[in-house]
Amino acid sequence: MRDLDLLEQYLLRLRQEFLQASHRALIGGFEDIALREARGYALQAELCDRIRGSLKELTDDPAQFIKVYLS
């Protein structure tokens, strides 16, 4: 389980980096390219959150995780 805990911590930091990058893109201005870039970073941050949530489900109930995600 330690490996999954480390992966969760990594995803948390990666999410934070994506959110900071999104913020930096918006600070640069609200041009179309900056908005698209910020949205892309935000979507990547959201994906990190979804993966972290799935990892929690996996550690809580592996059978349910398999039923929901792998069937």
DRENTORRO-985684 format. One record per residue (C-alpha): residue number from 1; residue in three letters; x negated, y, z. Coordinates in nm, 3 decimals, always signed. Layout:
{NUM; ALA; {X; Y; Z}}
...
END
This chain:
{1; MET; {+0.000; +0.000; +0.000}}
{2; ARG; {-0.293; +0.233; +0.046}}
{3; ASP; {-0.333; +0.248; -0.331}}
{4; LEU; {+0.027; +0.364; -0.370}}
{5; ASP; {-0.024; +0.627; -0.099}}
{6; LEU; {-0.328; +0.757; -0.284}}
{7; LEU; {-0.136; +0.765; -0.610}}
{8; GLU; {+0.145; +0.956; -0.440}}
{9; GLN; {-0.103; +1.214; -0.308}}
{10; TYR; {-0.256; +1.247; -0.653}}
{11; LEU; {+0.084; +1.303; -0.812}}
{12; LEU; {+0.168; +1.563; -0.550}}
{13; ARG; {-0.151; +1.757; -0.628}}
{14; LEU; {-0.099; +1.717; -1.001}}
{15; ARG; {+0.254; +1.856; -0.964}}
{16; GLN; {+0.115; +2.153; -0.774}}
{17; GLU; {-0.142; +2.217; -1.047}}
{18; PHE; {+0.129; +2.208; -1.316}}
{19; LEU; {+0.347; +2.449; -1.122}}
{20; GLN; {+0.053; +2.686; -1.074}}
{21; ALA; {-0.026; +2.667; -1.445}}
{22; SER; {+0.338; +2.744; -1.523}}
{23; HIS; {+0.322; +3.043; -1.292}}
{24; ARG; {+0.000; +3.167; -1.457}}
{25; ALA; {+0.161; +3.136; -1.800}}
{26; LEU; {+0.451; +3.352; -1.687}}
{27; ILE; {+0.225; +3.609; -1.526}}
{28; GLY; {+0.068; +3.654; -1.868}}
{29; GLY; {+0.398; +3.782; -2.002}}
{30; PHE; {+0.738; +3.672; -2.122}}
{31; GLU; {+0.654; +3.625; -2.486}}
{32; ASP; {+0.798; +3.320; -2.656}}
{33; ILE; {+0.468; +3.129; -2.646}}
{34; ALA; {+0.419; +3.196; -2.273}}
{35; LEU; {+0.773; +3.082; -2.196}}
{36; ARG; {+0.727; +2.762; -2.395}}
{37; GLU; {+0.395; +2.695; -2.223}}
{38; ALA; {+0.546; +2.758; -1.878}}
{39; ARG; {+0.837; +2.527; -1.959}}
{40; GLY; {+0.599; +2.253; -2.068}}
{41; TYR; {+0.408; +2.275; -1.741}}
{42; ALA; {+0.732; +2.275; -1.544}}
{43; LEU; {+0.848; +1.962; -1.726}}
{44; GLN; {+0.521; +1.789; -1.644}}
{45; ALA; {+0.564; +1.886; -1.278}}
{46; GLU; {+0.916; +1.741; -1.286}}
{47; LEU; {+0.782; +1.416; -1.431}}
{48; CYS; {+0.532; +1.393; -1.145}}
{49; ASP; {+0.823; +1.431; -0.901}}
{50; ARG; {+1.023; +1.159; -1.072}}
{51; ILE; {+0.729; +0.919; -1.064}}
{52; ARG; {+0.667; +0.994; -0.695}}
{53; GLY; {+1.035; +0.924; -0.623}}
{54; SER; {+1.013; +0.595; -0.807}}
{55; LEU; {+0.702; +0.501; -0.610}}
{56; LYS; {+0.891; +0.563; -0.286}}
{57; GLU; {+1.168; +0.334; -0.409}}
{58; LEU; {+0.910; +0.070; -0.499}}
{59; THR; {+0.755; +0.075; -0.153}}
{60; ASP; {+1.094; +0.080; +0.024}}
{61; ASP; {+1.260; -0.202; -0.173}}
{62; PRO; {+1.063; -0.372; -0.452}}
{63; ALA; {+1.359; -0.593; -0.550}}
{64; GLN; {+1.586; -0.292; -0.597}}
{65; PHE; {+1.312; -0.113; -0.792}}
{66; ILE; {+1.287; -0.407; -1.032}}
{67; LYS; {+1.665; -0.425; -1.065}}
{68; VAL; {+1.701; -0.055; -1.144}}
{69; TYR; {+1.393; +0.018; -1.353}}
{70; LEU; {+1.281; -0.310; -1.505}}
{71; SER; {+1.598; -0.496; -1.595}}
END
